[in-house]
Amino acid sequence: MLKHATRILAALSITVAALGTGAAQAEARPTPNGGICYQAHVQDIGWMDWKCDGEWAGTQGQARNLEAVRIHVNAPSDVFKVCAKAHRSNYGWDDHYECASNNHEIQIGTTGTVGFYNPMEAMRVYFDTTPDSPQGNAYIRNDGWLSGPRYFVNNWLVMEIGSTGRGLPMEMFWIK
């Protein structure tokens, strides 16, 4: 009984934390239709519905690893570009990053392919323009919501969310 009550309180605190950090959950959509949209591939579930512009993607209170992420850009022009790469358990940062411009999507991480299963612990998202100063956050198992540093590299704003070197997988995240 005590374990059940503890789990309920933990799930409630995750929800309150998500709302307090600016993340919002909205109705599911089959295709992306926001400014920046993303889709989570979750352990034992697979691809979940698209979320956009600050909605959280993934699961809460289920201890399921985030395995891969798709990011889709719906920009007013082809000028805006987003790139990303994953930090995976027992692997580290991917060697390269994937980039998407208007009406395109990218995928980072792995989807449980035999021999390649490595939960995502963090991601770096690169923005080539910063009209509204992008934000994001990740929920890390046993640690809560955690956003990392933001910095510029060759005129790109780089945002890191999640944690590295601690072996703690991401369970959900949001970007806006």
PAZAPA-4460 file (N, C-alpha, C; in steps of 0.05 Angstrom, whole numbers, plus 32768, in hexadecimal, padded with zeros to 4 digits):
% residues 176
    n_x    n_y    n_z   ca_x   ca_y   ca_z    c_x    c_y    c_z   seq   type   mol
   8010   7FE8   8000   8000   8000   8000   8011   8019   8000     1      M     A
   8027   8019   8010   8038   8030   8011   8046   8034   7FF6     2      L     A
   804F   801F   7FE9   805B   8021   7FCF   8048   802E   7FBB     3      K     A
   802F   8025   7FBB   801A   8030   7FA9   8016   804E   7FAE     4      H     A
   8015   8056   7FC7   8011   8072   7FCD   802A   8082   7FC5     5      A     A
   8041   8077   7FC8   805A   8085   7FC0   805A   8089   7FA2     6      T     A
   8052   8075   7F93   8051   8077   7F76   803E   808C   7F6D     7      R     A
   8027   808D   7F7A   8012   80A1   7F73   801D   80BD   7F79     8      I     A
   802A   80C1   7F90   8036   80DB   7F96   804C   80E2   7F82     9      L     A
   805C   80CF   7F7A   8072   80D4   7F67   8066   80DD   7F4C    10      A     A
   8051   80CF   7F43   8044   80D6   7F29   8038   80F2   7F2B    11      A     A
   802C   80F8   7F41   8020   8113   7F45   8036   8128   7F45    12      L     A
   804C   8123   7F52   8062   8137   7F52   806E   813B   7F37    13      S     A
   806F   8126   7F27   8079   8129   7F0B   8066   813A   7EFB    14      I     A
   804C   8136   7EFE   8039   8146   7EF0   803B   8163   7EF8    15      T     A
   803D   8169   7F12   803F   8184   7F1C   8059   8191   7F11    16      V     A
   806F   8181   7F11   8088   818C   7F07   8086   8192   7EEA    17      A     A
   8079   8181   7EDA   8076   8186   7EBE   8066   819F   7EB9    18      A     A
   8051   81A4   7EC7   8041   81BC   7EC3   8051   81D4   7ECD    19      L     A
   8060   81D1   7EE2   806F   81E8   7EED   8086   81F0   7EDB    20      G     A
   8090   81DE   7ECA   80A7   81E5   7EB9   809E   81EF   7E9E    21      T     A
   8084   81F1   7E99   807A   81FB   7E80   8072   81E6   7E6D    22      G     A
   8075   81CD   7E74   806D   81B7   7E62   804F   81B4   7E65    23      A     A
   8042   81AD   7E50   8025   81A8   7E50   801F   8190   7E40    24      A     A
   800B   8181   7E48   8002   816A   7E3A   7FE8   8172   7E2B    25      Q     A
   7FE7   816B   7E12   7FCF   8172   7E02   7FC5   8159   7DF4    26      A     A
   7FB0   815C   7DE5   7FA4   8146   7DD7   7FB8   813A   7DC3    27      E     A
   7FB7   8120   7DBF   7FCA   8113   7DAC   7FC2   811B   7D90    28      A     A
   7FD6   811B   7D7E   7FD2   8120   7D62   7FE2   810C   7D52    29      R     A
   7FD7   8102   7D3C   7FE5   80EE   7D2C   7FFC   80F9   7D1C    30      P     A
   7FFC   8113   7D15   8011   811F   7D06   8019   813A   7D13    31      T     A
   8032   8143   7D0F   803B   815B   7D1C   802E   8174   7D10    32      P     A
   8024   8186   7D21   8018   819F   7D17   801D   81B6   7D29    33      N     A
   8036   81B9   7D33   803E   81D0   7D44   8058   81DB   7D38    34      G     A
   8064   81EE   7D46   807D   81FA   7D3C   8094   81E5   7D3D    35      G     A
   8099   81DA   7D55   80AC   81C4   7D57   809E   81AD   7D65    36      I     A
   809D   8196   7D58   808F   817F   7D62   80A2   8168   7D66    37      C     A
   809B   8155   7D77   80AD   813F   7D7E   809C   8127   7D85    38      Y     A
   80A8   8110   7D82   809A   80F7   7D87   80AE   80E5   7D97    39      Q     A
   80A4   80D9   7DAC   80B5   80C8   7DBD   80B1   80AA   7DB6    40      A     A
   80C7   809C   7DB5   80C7   807E   7DB3   80CD   8074   7DCF    41      H     A
   80BA   8066   7DDB   80BD   805F   7DF7   80BF   8040   7DFA    42      V     A
   80CF   8038   7E0D   80D3   801B   7E13   80B8   800D   7E16    43      Q     A
   80B5   7FF7   7E09   809E   7FE5   7E0A   8084   7FF2   7DFF    44      D     A
   8085   800A   7DF4   806E   8017   7DE9   8072   801C   7DCB    45      I     A
   8089   8027   7DC4   808F   802F   7DA9   808A   804C   7DA5    46      G     A
   8084   8054   7D8C   807F   8070   7D86   8065   807A   7D92    47      W     A
   8066   8090   7DA0   804E   809D   7DAB   8045   80B3   7D99    48      M     A
   802F   80C0   7D9F   8024   80D6   7D8E   8037   80EE   7D8E    49      D     A
   8035   80FE   7D79   8044   8117   7D77   803B   812A   7D8C    50      W     A
   804E   8139   7D97   8049   814F   7DA9   8058   8168   7D9E    51      K     A
   804E   817F   7DA5   805A   8198   7D9A   805C   81AE   7DAE    52      C     A
   8070   81BF   7DAA   8073   81D9   7DB7   806E   81D9   7DD5    53      D     A
   807D   81C9   7DE4   807C   81C9   7E01   806B   81B3   7E0D    54      G     A
   805D   81A3   7DFE   804F   818C   7E09   8064   8176   7E10    55      E     A
   805F   8167   7E25   8073   8153   7E2C   806D   8139   7E1D    56      W     A
   8083   812C   7E15   8082   8113   7E06   8090   80FD   7E16    57      A     A
   8085   80E5   7E17   8090   80CF   7E26   807B   80C5   7E3A    58      G     A
   8085   80B8   7E4F   8073   80AE   7E64   807C   80B9   7E7F    59      T     A
   8069   80B8   7E91   8070   80C1   7EAD   8067   80AB   7EC0    60      Q     A
   8078   80A6   7ED4   8072   8094   7EE9   8071   8076   7EE1    61      G     A
   807B   8070   7EC9   807B   8054   7EC0   8097   8048   7EBE    62      Q     A
   80AC   8057   7EC4   80C7   804E   7EC2   80CE   8042   7EA6    63      A     A
   80C5   804F   7E91   80CA   8046   7E76   80DF   8059   7E69    64      R     A
   80F3   804E   7E5D   8108   805D   7E51   80FF   806B   7E37    65      N     A
   8109   8082   7E33   8107   8090   7E19   811D   8084   7E07    66      L     A
   8116   8079   7DF0   8129   806C   7DDF   8131   807C   7DC7    67      E     A
   811E   808B   7DBB   8124   809B   7DA4   8111   80B2   7DA2    68      A     A
   8118   80C6   7D92   8107   80DE   7D8F   8107   80E6   7D72    69      V     A
   80F0   80ED   7D68   80ED   80FA   7D4E   80E6   8117   7D53    70      R     A
   80F3   8129   7D43   80ED   8146   7D45   80E5   814F   7D2A    71      I     A
   80CF   815E   7D28   80C4   8169   7D0F   80C2   8187   7D12    72      H     A
   80CA   8195   7CFD   80CA   81B2   7CFD   80B4   81BC   7CEA    73      V     A
   80A3   81CE   7CF3   8090   81DC   7CE3   8096   81FA   7CE6    74      N     A
   80A8   8204   7CD6   80B0   821F   7CD7   80A3   8230   7CC1    75      A     A
   80A2   824A   7CC5   8096   825B   7CB0   80A6   825C   7C96    76      P     A
   80BF   8254   7C98   80D0   8254   7C80   80E5   823E   7C83    77      S     A
   80F4   8239   7C6E   8109   8225   7C6E   8123   822F   7C7D    78      D     A
   8122   8248   7C87   8139   8253   7C93   813F   8246   7CAE    79      V     A
   812B   823F   7CBE   812E   8234   7CD8   8136   8216   7CD6    80      F     A
   814A   820E   7CE6   8153   81F3   7CE6   8158   81EA   7D03    81      K     A
   8152   81D0   7D09   8157   81C4   7D22   8167   81AB   7D1E    82      V     A
   817C   81A7   7D2E   818C   818F   7D2D   818C   8182   7D49    83      C     A
   8191   8168   7D4B   8191   815B   7D65   81A3   8142   7D64    84      A     A
   81AC   813B   7D7C   81B9   8121   7D7F   81B4   8117   7D9B    85      K     A
   81B6   80FC   7D9F   81AF   80EF   7DB8   81C8   80E7   7DC7    86      A     A
   81C5   80E6   7DE1   81D9   80D9   7DF3   81CB   80C0   7DFD    87      H     A
   81D7   80A9   7DF7   81CA   8090   7DFE   81DB   8080   7E13    88      R     A
   81CD   8071   7E24   81DA   8060   7E38   81EE   804E   7E2B    89      S     A
   8205   804A   7E38   821A   8038   7E2E   8225   803F   7E13    90      N     A
   821F   8057   7E09   8229   805F   7DEF   8235   807B   7DEF    91      Y     A
   8226   808E   7DFB   822F   80AA   7DFB   8221   80BA   7DE5    92      G     A
   822D   80D0   7DDE   8221   80E2   7DC9   8223   80D5   7DAE    93      W     A
   820E   80D7   7D9E   8210   80CE   7D82   8226   80DD   7D74    94      D     A
   8232   80D0   7D60   8249   80DD   7D52   8240   80F5   7D41    95      D     A
   8227   80F5   7D38   821E   810A   7D26   8202   8113   7D30    96      H     A
   81F9   8129   7D25   81DF   8133   7D2B   81CE   8132   7D12    97      Y     A
   81B3   8130   7D16   81A0   8130   7D00   8193   814C   7CFF    98      E     A
   818D   8156   7CE7   8181   8171   7CE4   8167   8170   7CD5    99      C     A
   8155   8182   7CDD   813B   8185   7CCF   8136   81A3   7CCB   100      A     A
   812B   81A9   7CB3   8121   81C4   7CAE   8103   81C2   7CA9   101      S     A
   80F7   81D7   7C9F   80DA   81D8   7C9D   80CE   81BF   7C90   102      N     A
   80BA   81B4   7C9D   80AB   819C   7C94   80BB   8183   7C92   103      N     A
   80D0   8181   7CA1   80E1   8169   7CA1   80E4   815F   7CBE   104      H     A
   80EB   8146   7CC1   80EF   813B   7CDC   8109   812B   7CDD   105      E     A
   8113   8128   7CF5   812B   8118   7CFA   8125   8104   7D10   106      I     A
   8137   80F1   7D13   8134   80DD   7D29   814F   80D9   7D36   107      Q     A
   8150   80D9   7D50   8168   80D4   7D60   8162   80BD   7D73   108      I     A
   8177   80AF   7D7C   8174   8099   7D8F   816F   807F   7D80   109      G     A
   8168   806A   7D8E   8163   8050   7D82   8148   8046   7D8A   110      T     A
   813D   8034   7D7A   8121   802A   7D7F   8121   800D   7D88   111      T     A
   8134   8005   7D99   8133   7FEA   7DA4   813D   7FD4   7D91   112      G     A
   814B   7FDC   7D7B   8156   7FC9   7D69   816A   7FB6   7D78   113      T     A
   8168   7F9C   7D73   8179   7F89   7D81   8197   7F92   7D7E   114      V     A
   81A4   7F92   7D95   81C0   7F9A   7D96   81C5   7FB8   7D97   115      G     A
   81B0   7FC8   7D94   81B4   7FE5   7D94   81A3   7FF3   7DA9   116      F     A
   8198   7FE4   7DBC   8186   7FF0   7DD0   8197   8000   7DE4   117      Y     A
   8193   801A   7DE3   81A1   802D   7DF5   818D   8043   7DFB   118      N     A
   8181   8043   7E13   816F   8059   7E1A   817C   8074   7E18   119      P     A
   816D   8088   7E11   8177   80A4   7E10   8179   80AF   7E2C   120      M     A
   8190   80BC   7E31   8194   80C9   7E4B   8193   80E7   7E48   121      E     A
   8199   80F1   7E30   8199   810E   7E2B   8197   8113   7E0D   122      A     A
   8191   812B   7E06   8192   8133   7DEA   819C   8150   7DE8   123      M     A
   81AA   8155   7DD1   81B2   8170   7DCA   81A1   8179   7DB3   124      R     A
   8195   8190   7DB5   8185   819B   7D9F   8192   81B5   7D97   125      V     A
   8198   81B7   7D7D   81A5   81CE   7D71   8191   81DF   7D61   126      Y     A
   8190   81F9   7D67   817E   820B   7D58   818F   8220   7D49   127      F     A
   8189   8223   7D2F   819A   8235   7D1F   8190   8252   7D22   128      D     A
   8179   8257   7D2C   816F   8272   7D32   8161   8270   7D4D   129      T     A
   8160   8287   7D5B   8154   8286   7D76   813F   829C   7D79   130      T     A
   8129   829B   7D69   8115   82B1   7D6B   8108   82B2   7D86   131      P     A
   8102   829C   7D93   80F4   829B   7DAC   8103   828D   7DC3   132      D     A
   811D   828B   7DC0   812E   827D   7DD4   8122   8262   7DDC   133      S     A
   8129   824D   7DCD   811E   8233   7DD2   8122   8229   7DEF   134      P     A
   8110   8219   7DF8   8111   820E   7E13   810B   81F0   7E11   135      Q     A
   8113   81E1   7E25   810E   81C5   7E26   8115   81BA   7E41   136      G     A
   810C   81A2   7E47   8111   8195   7E60   810C   8177   7E5D   137      N     A
   8119   8167   7E6E   8116   814A   7E6D   8111   8140   7E89   138      A     A
   8100   812B   7E8B   80FC   811E   7EA4   810F   8106   7EA5   139      Y     A
   8121   8105   7EB9   8135   80F1   7EBC   812D   80DE   7ED2   140      I     A
   812F   80C4   7ECD   8127   80B0   7EE1   8137   80B5   7EFB   141      R     A
   8128   80B4   7F11   8133   80B7   7F2C   813E   80D3   7F32   142      N     A
   813B   80E6   7F20   8147   8100   7F24   8134   8117   7F1F   143      D     A
   811F   8113   7F0F   810C   8128   7F09   8112   8138   7EF0   144      G     A
   8106   8150   7EEE   810A   8161   7ED7   8125   816D   7ED7   145      W     A
   8133   816C   7EC0   814E   8176   7EBF   8154   8182   7EA4   146      L     A
   815B   819B   7EA3   8163   81A8   7E8A   8181   81AD   7E8C   147      S     A
   818F   81AD   7E77   81AB   81B1   7E77   81B3   81CD   7E6D   148      G     A
   81CC   81D0   7E66   81D6   81EA   7E5E   81CC   81F2   7E42   149      P     A
   81CE   820C   7E3C   81C9   8217   7E22   81E2   8227   7E1B   150      R     A
   81EB   8224   7E02   8203   8233   7DFA   8203   8235   7DDC   151      Y     A
   8214   8247   7DD2   8216   824B   7DB5   822F   823D   7DAA   152      F     A
   822C   8231   7D92   8242   8225   7D84   823E   822C   7D66   153      V     A
   8251   823C   7D5B   824F   8244   7D3F   8234   824F   7D37   154      N     A
   822A   8261   7D47   8210   826F   7D42   81F8   825C   7D46   155      N     A
   81FB   8245   7D52   81E5   8233   7D58   81E0   8235   7D76   156      W     A
   81C7   8237   7D7F   81C1   8234   7D9B   81BE   8216   7DA1   157      L     A
   81CD   820D   7DB4   81CC   81F1   7DBC   81BF   81EE   7DD7   158      V     A
   81AB   81DD   7DD9   819C   81D8   7DF1   81A0   81BA   7DF8   159      M     A
   81AA   81B5   7E10   81AD   8199   7E19   8197   8194   7E2E   160      E     A
   8189   817D   7E2C   8176   8175   7E40   817C   8158   7E48   161      I     A
   8178   8152   7E61   817E   8137   7E6B   8198   8138   7E7B   162      G     A
   81A4   8120   7E80   81BD   811E   7E8E   81CF   810A   7E81   163      S     A
   81E9   810D   7E85   81FD   80FB   7E7A   820F   80F0   7E90   164      T     A
   821A   80D8   7E8C   822D   80CD   7E9E   8221   80C2   7EB8   165      G     A
   8207   80C1   7EBA   81FB   80B8   7ED3   81EA   809F   7ECF   166      R     A
   81E6   8096   7EB6   81D7   807E   7EB1   81BA   8080   7EB7   167      G     A
   81AF   8099   7EB5   8192   809D   7EBB   8183   80A4   7EA1   168      L     A
   8172   8092   7E98   8164   8098   7E7F   814F   80AE   7E81   169      P     A
   814A   80BB   7E6A   8134   80CD   7E68   811A   80BD   7E66   170      M     A
   8105   80C8   7E71   80EA   80BB   7E6F   80D7   80CD   7E5F   171      E     A
   80DA   80E7   7E61   80CA   80F9   7E51   80D8   8114   7E4E   172      M     A
   80CF   8124   7E3C   80DC   813E   7E36   80C8   8150   7E29   173      F     A
   80D0   816A   7E26   80C1   817D   7E17   80D4   8192   7E0B   174      W     A
   80CC   819E   7DF5   80DB   81B3   7DE7   80C8   81C8   7DDD   175      I     A
   80CF   81E1   7DDF   80BF   81F6   7DD3   80D1   820D   7DCB   176      K     A
***
